[in-house]
Every structure is written in structure tokens, then in C-alpha cells.
Amino acid sequence: MTERSLPSRATVIAQRLQMLEMEAAVQRTTLAATFAQWEQNRTVNFVVGAAKIAGGLLAGPTAKWLLTALLMRVIRRV
């Protein structure tokens, strides 16, 4: 019978370290992608919220009056 030689302890440790480094790289990439998606969602939510606030303010009678006065002033200058 031929005896199988086992890899040295240093080889096993080096392989394990390499595997752990690759797993850490995958986790960092996944985490970065997740944070980017959260940031994008937060930005979209901010823009939608700001648009709702602006729409609510512009729907008021004072804002309509101010916009009409501004438009009339611009028309007069032309």
C-alpha cells in the first residue's frame, strides 16, 4: 500500500487564511452594495418627501397668489 502524504500544517494554515480573505472580500462587497442601495432609497425618499411638501405649499391660496403676481410682473416687463 502507498501511504498518502498529508499537507503540512503551514500549507493548511495558508490555504485557510486565503479562504478567509476571499470570504471577507465577498462580505465587504456585499455590504458596500447594500449601503449603496440604502443610500439611493434614502435619497429617493427625500426627493419624494420634498416634492410632497412643495406641492402642498404651492397648493395653498397664498402661494397661488404669489405665483400669479410674479407671472403678471414678468408679463408686464416683456
N, C-alpha and C positions, 0 to 999 in steps of 0.2 A: 504494500500500500504506500501511496505517496502522501506525505504529510503536507497539509496546506499551511502556508505561512500566513500569519495574521499581520495586518499593517501595524506599523509601530505606533506607540502612544502619541508621539508628536504628529504623525500623519493624521490620526483620528482627530486630534485637537484642532489641527489646522483646517481640516475639512468641516468640522463643526463650526468653527469660527467663521469660515467663509459662508456657510449656510445661514448663520445668524445675521451676518452683514447683509446678505441678499434679502432676507425676510424684513429686516429693518428698513431697507431701501424701499421695498414694496409698501410697507406701512406708512413711511413718510410721504410717498407719492399719493397714496390713497387719502391720507389726512389733508394734504395740500389741496387735492381736488375737492374734497368735502368742504373745506373752508372757503374755497373759491365759489362754490355753488351757494353756500350760505350767504356770502358777501353779495353775490349777484341777486339773490332773493331779497335780501335786506334793502338793496338799492332799488329794486323794482317796487317793493312795498313802500319805500319812502316816496318815490315819484308818484305812485298811485294816491297815497295819502295827501301829498301836497296838491295834486290835481283836484281831489275832492274838496279840500279846504278852499282852494282858489275858486272852484266852481260855486261853492256855497257863498263865498263873499261876493262874487260877481252877480249872483242871482238876486242880491238884495237891492232894494229901491235906491239907496244912496249910491251904490256902485253904478247902477244903470244911469242915474242922473249925471254922475261924473263922467262916465264914458260918452254919453250924449253931448255933454258940454265940451269935452275935448274934441270930439269929432266935428262939432259945429265950428269950433275955433280953427281947426285945421282947414275946414272947407272955406271959411272966410278968408284965410290967408292966400288961398290959391287963386 
